[in-house]
Amino acid sequence: MTNDAGDFLHEDLDVERHTEDELKTLINAFPSALSHLDSYRCDGDNGGDDGDDDDDAEDLLPIQVACRNSGGIPFVPY
């Protein structure tokens, strides 16, 4: 279930559909989901894209994905 919660934080978090209270409940139930790493393809700024997705991927935490994804920004404290 923790992996599912981590996947949710990476892929399904949407400010249009989810509330801050729902996110707090998820994190309280599965706090280790915040350290769930998922691979994302680099955009080529770090040495270019050679076509090999494994080499062009980086592991990101949910907070990093939220900062990159405009849908997650309201959930990131500042």
C-alpha positions in Angstrom: 0.0 0.0 0.0 2.9 2.3 0.7 4.1 1.9 -2.9 0.6 2.7 -4.1 0.6 5.8 -2.0 4.0 6.8 -3.4 2.7 6.2 -7.0 -0.3 8.4 -6.2 1.9 11.2 -5.0 3.9 11.0 -8.2 1.2 10.5 -10.8 -2.3 11.2 -9.6 -2.1 14.2 -7.3 -4.3 16.9 -8.7 -5.4 20.2 -7.0 -8.6 20.1 -9.0 -9.6 16.8 -7.6 -7.8 16.4 -4.3 -7.8 18.5 -1.1 -5.1 19.4 1.3 -6.9 17.3 4.0 -6.9 14.3 1.7 -3.2 14.7 1.2 -2.6 15.0 4.9 -4.6 11.8 5.6 -2.6 9.9 3.0 0.8 11.1 4.4 -0.3 10.4 8.0 -1.2 6.8 7.0 1.8 6.2 4.8 4.6 8.7 5.8 7.3 6.7 4.0 5.5 7.4 0.7 7.2 10.8 0.8 10.5 9.1 0.2 9.2 7.0 -2.7 11.4 7.4 -5.8 10.2 7.2 -9.3 12.1 7.6 -12.5 11.4 10.5 -14.8 12.9 11.1 -18.2 15.4 14.0 -18.3 14.6 16.9 -20.7 18.1 16.9 -22.1 19.6 19.7 -20.0 21.9 17.4 -18.2 24.2 16.3 -21.0 21.7 15.7 -23.8 19.3 13.0 -24.8 21.1 10.0 -26.4 17.9 8.1 -27.0 18.6 5.6 -24.2 15.8 6.2 -21.7 17.6 4.3 -18.8 20.5 6.7 -19.0 18.3 9.8 -19.5 16.2 9.1 -16.4 16.5 10.5 -12.9 14.9 9.4 -9.7 12.7 12.0 -8.1 10.9 12.3 -4.8 7.2 13.3 -4.8 8.1 16.8 -3.6 10.4 17.3 -6.6 7.7 16.1 -8.9 5.1 18.5 -7.3 7.5 21.4 -7.9 7.9 20.5 -11.5 4.2 19.8 -12.0 2.0 22.9 -11.8 -0.9 20.7 -10.5 1.1 20.0 -7.3 2.5 23.4 -6.4 -0.3 24.5 -4.0 0.4 21.4 -1.9 4.1 22.4 -1.5 4.6 24.6 1.6 6.7 27.7 1.1 
